[in-house]
Amino acid sequence: MTARALQQVAVRMHHDPQFVEQVYDDRDRALADEDLGPSERLLLTQPDRRAWGADAERRQRVLSALELEFSACCAMAEQATGGRDCLLGFFSSSAFHQCVRSFQPLVFAFGRYLVGRSQEGLFGGNKVAALARLELAAAKVRRTESPSPPTEGAFGPLVMLRRAPWIELLELPEGTLQLFQAMGPRRTAAGPSQLPSLSSDTSEHLIIERAQPDGSLSIGYLPEALFTILTTAGEGVPRTALVACARAEGAEPPQDEEVLQSLESDRLLVPLSDR
């Protein structure tokens, strides 16, 4: 038995009444995959099962905190389903339980839950899915390091370059950013007829980055050629490979070098040695 395993199960029981029922009905089966001995399993079921739900507003408070980073897609999901029950279902999902078991950030698990459920045709369908992907990417960028100053003399034909860790790239249905902006600063969903529609067959390429010096986020369109170059860079490739990529996207010499230099100057491409 580990104290961590006991804590994990307790957190899950405090948030998921369905899990509480499973543990009390058959604790050995419900906790079969947990690192808990018989005495620890018994310990979890000694209180009156109603005690686990004594704080009736716990899930609502946690959900409200998560909604701060997913305000657009949550507003649309609530409007499509007629309430917050669809969002509260997160606490009974495998995404939530796996997140707690692995001590991962809850905000990322919630984002993946929203994307998955909306892609299944729930929560308002493709509009919520696109907004959830955008807001999940934004949540990731908020938790990255701030842009670092360039390393003097780091650029050269043989240097390894990678996509900057403080940016996220997205390919989403055309109209997604317009939809996100149309919901306004408070991210409240207007009537469906008042919101932009999304294309079913064309995409738009977006970049989310941390802006200097205050760390705020910037979301904007990115030309497909630059999207391809930055995607190719990934976790690190030789600079020559990116020059070749720029040429494949239609940039002739010396424009191919100018494209790379611009991305390097804007700190969208950084040397692999920059950590």
Secondary structure, 3 states (H helix, E strand, C coil): CCHHHHHHHHHHHHHCHHHHHHHHHCHHHHCCCCCCCHHHHHHHHCCCHHHHHCCCCHHHHHHHHHHCCCHHHHHHHHHHHCCCHHHHHHHHCHHHHHHHHCCCCHHHHHHHHHHHHHHCCCCCCHHHHHHHHHHHHHHHHHCCCCCCCCCCCCCCCCCEEEECCCEEEEEEECCHHHHHHHCCCCCCCCCHHHCCCCCCCCEEEEEEEECCCCCCEEEEECCHHHHHHHHHHCCCEEHHHHHHHHHHCCCCCCHHHHHHHHHHHCCCEEECCCC
